[in-house]
Amino acid sequence: MHRFLNATYKAAGMFSAFLILAICLLISAQIVLNGMGRLMPGLLPSTIPSYADFAGFMLAGATFLAMAYTLRSGGHIRVNLVVQNLSPRMTLIAEFLTLAVASAFVGYALFFSVALMLESLHYSDVSNGIIPVPLWLTQSAMTFGIGLLLVALLHTLVDLITTGTSVLNTPDEV
């Protein structure tokens, strides 16, 4: 199960990176079209319809899909000012409490993210750009990312309990 979850986190992180690349390509194409429209008016369309909407949807997807991978790879910013002065036992307790509270908050966010996605699906909500995009489709990436973050938090909490050692600290942290 551990290997499957790590592969899932990595796949979500890679898909997140793909979405960032797609944003770069989309915005670059829009810049080229703007330039071509000024140099040779009428030859090509000067804009990609709803490109800003698509870039925003991809950014939201990339952000939420990367969270679980970032947590498990130790990439989140930590403030060790308090933790570095705690005993090893108190560090474990602090990490346990942090992971438990974070899991509760992320579970709460997941509940309402699912509710929002289902409401958008029920009412057939679409984006208000030139190209109408079903909002449930874009919200599903956010919901999946939040759900995966909850799994990663619980996975990390189980690792903390089973190993009895700090799982969030890395030796190179400052």
C-alpha positions as CSV (number, residue, x, y, z in Angstrom):
1,M,0.0,0.0,0.0
2,H,2.9,2.3,0.9
3,R,4.4,1.9,-2.6
4,F,1.0,2.5,-4.3
5,L,0.3,5.7,-2.4
6,N,3.8,7.1,-3.1
7,A,3.3,6.3,-6.8
8,T,0.0,8.1,-6.7
9,Y,1.5,11.1,-5.0
10,K,4.3,11.2,-7.6
11,A,1.8,10.8,-10.5
12,A,-0.3,13.7,-9.2
13,G,2.9,15.8,-8.8
14,M,3.9,15.0,-12.4
15,F,0.5,15.8,-13.7
16,S,0.7,19.1,-11.8
17,A,4.0,19.8,-13.5
18,F,2.4,19.0,-16.8
19,L,-0.4,21.6,-16.1
20,I,2.2,24.2,-15.3
21,L,4.0,23.5,-18.6
22,A,0.6,23.7,-20.4
23,I,0.0,27.1,-18.8
24,C,3.4,28.3,-20.1
25,L,2.6,27.0,-23.6
26,L,-0.9,28.5,-23.6
27,I,0.4,31.9,-22.5
28,S,3.3,31.8,-24.9
29,A,1.0,31.0,-27.7
30,Q,-1.2,33.9,-26.7
31,I,1.8,36.3,-26.7
32,V,2.9,35.0,-30.2
33,L,-0.6,35.6,-31.5
34,N,-0.7,39.1,-30.1
35,G,2.6,39.9,-31.7
36,M,1.5,38.3,-35.0
37,G,-1.7,40.3,-34.9
38,R,0.3,43.5,-34.6
39,L,2.8,42.6,-37.3
40,M,0.5,41.0,-39.8
41,P,-3.1,42.1,-38.9
42,G,-5.8,39.7,-40.1
43,L,-3.5,36.8,-40.9
44,L,-4.2,34.9,-37.6
45,P,-6.7,35.4,-34.8
46,S,-5.2,37.8,-32.2
47,T,-6.5,35.9,-29.2
48,I,-7.2,32.4,-27.9
49,P,-10.8,32.3,-26.7
50,S,-11.0,32.0,-22.9
51,Y,-7.2,31.5,-22.5
52,A,-7.2,33.3,-19.2
53,D,-10.0,31.0,-17.9
54,F,-8.1,27.9,-19.0
55,A,-4.9,29.1,-17.5
56,G,-6.7,29.8,-14.2
57,F,-8.3,26.3,-14.2
58,M,-5.0,24.7,-14.9
59,L,-3.3,26.7,-12.1
60,A,-5.9,25.6,-9.6
61,G,-5.6,22.0,-10.7
62,A,-1.8,22.2,-10.5
63,T,-1.9,23.8,-7.1
64,F,-4.2,21.2,-5.5
65,L,-2.7,18.2,-7.3
66,A,0.8,19.1,-6.1
67,M,0.0,19.4,-2.4
68,A,0.2,15.6,-1.4
69,Y,3.4,15.1,-3.3
70,T,4.9,18.2,-1.7
71,L,3.9,17.1,1.8
72,R,5.4,13.6,1.4
73,S,8.6,14.9,-0.2
74,G,9.1,17.4,2.6
75,G,8.7,20.5,0.4
76,H,6.3,22.5,2.5
77,I,7.7,25.4,4.4
78,R,8.2,24.7,8.1
79,V,9.1,27.0,10.9
80,N,11.3,25.0,13.2
81,L,11.9,27.8,15.8
82,V,9.7,26.0,18.4
83,V,10.2,22.4,17.3
84,Q,14.0,22.6,17.4
85,N,13.9,23.4,21.1
86,L,11.6,20.5,22.0
87,S,12.6,17.1,23.3
88,P,12.3,14.2,20.9
89,R,9.1,13.0,22.7
90,M,7.6,16.5,22.6
91,T,8.5,16.8,18.9
92,L,6.5,13.6,18.3
93,I,3.6,14.9,20.2
94,A,3.7,18.2,18.3
95,E,3.9,16.5,15.0
96,F,1.0,14.2,15.9
97,L,-1.2,17.1,16.9
98,T,-0.2,19.0,13.8
99,L,-1.0,16.1,11.5
100,A,-4.3,15.4,13.3
101,V,-5.5,19.1,13.2
102,A,-4.4,19.4,9.6
103,S,-6.3,16.2,8.7
104,A,-9.4,17.6,10.4
105,F,-9.2,20.9,8.5
106,V,-8.4,19.2,5.2
107,G,-11.3,16.8,5.7
108,Y,-13.6,19.7,6.4
109,A,-12.4,21.4,3.1
110,L,-12.8,18.1,1.2
111,F,-16.4,17.8,2.5
112,F,-17.3,21.2,1.1
113,S,-15.3,20.8,-2.0
114,V,-17.3,17.7,-2.9
115,A,-20.5,19.5,-2.0
116,L,-19.5,22.4,-4.3
117,M,-18.6,20.0,-7.2
118,L,-21.9,18.1,-6.8
119,E,-23.9,21.4,-6.7
120,S,-22.2,22.6,-9.9
121,L,-23.0,19.2,-11.5
122,H,-26.6,19.3,-10.4
123,Y,-27.2,22.9,-11.7
124,S,-25.0,22.4,-14.8
125,D,-22.9,25.5,-13.9
126,V,-20.5,26.6,-16.6
127,S,-17.8,29.2,-16.6
128,N,-18.7,32.7,-17.9
129,G,-15.9,33.0,-20.5
130,I,-16.2,32.9,-24.2
131,I,-16.0,29.1,-24.1
132,P,-18.4,27.7,-21.4
133,V,-16.6,25.0,-19.4
134,P,-18.6,22.8,-17.0
135,L,-17.4,23.9,-13.5
136,W,-17.8,20.5,-12.0
137,L,-15.1,19.3,-14.3
138,T,-12.6,21.9,-13.2
139,Q,-13.6,21.5,-9.5
140,S,-13.0,17.8,-9.7
141,A,-9.2,18.4,-10.0
142,M,-9.4,20.5,-6.9
143,T,-11.5,18.0,-5.0
144,F,-9.2,15.1,-6.0
145,G,-6.2,17.1,-4.9
146,I,-7.7,17.9,-1.5
147,G,-8.7,14.3,-1.1
148,L,-5.2,13.1,-2.0
149,L,-3.8,15.6,0.5
150,L,-6.0,14.1,3.2
151,V,-4.8,10.7,2.3
152,A,-1.2,11.9,2.5
153,L,-1.7,13.5,5.9
154,L,-3.3,10.3,7.2
155,H,-0.5,8.3,5.6
156,T,2.1,10.5,7.3
157,L,0.2,10.2,10.6
158,V,0.2,6.4,10.4
159,D,3.9,6.5,9.6
160,L,4.5,8.7,12.6
161,I,2.6,6.3,14.9
162,T,4.1,3.1,13.5
163,T,7.7,4.2,13.4
164,G,7.6,6.3,16.6
165,T,10.1,8.7,15.0
166,S,9.7,12.2,13.5
167,V,8.7,11.8,9.8
168,L,8.5,15.5,8.9
169,N,12.0,16.6,9.9
170,T,14.8,16.4,7.4
171,P,18.5,16.9,8.4
172,D,19.0,19.8,6.0
173,E,16.3,22.0,7.4
174,V,17.4,25.3,8.8
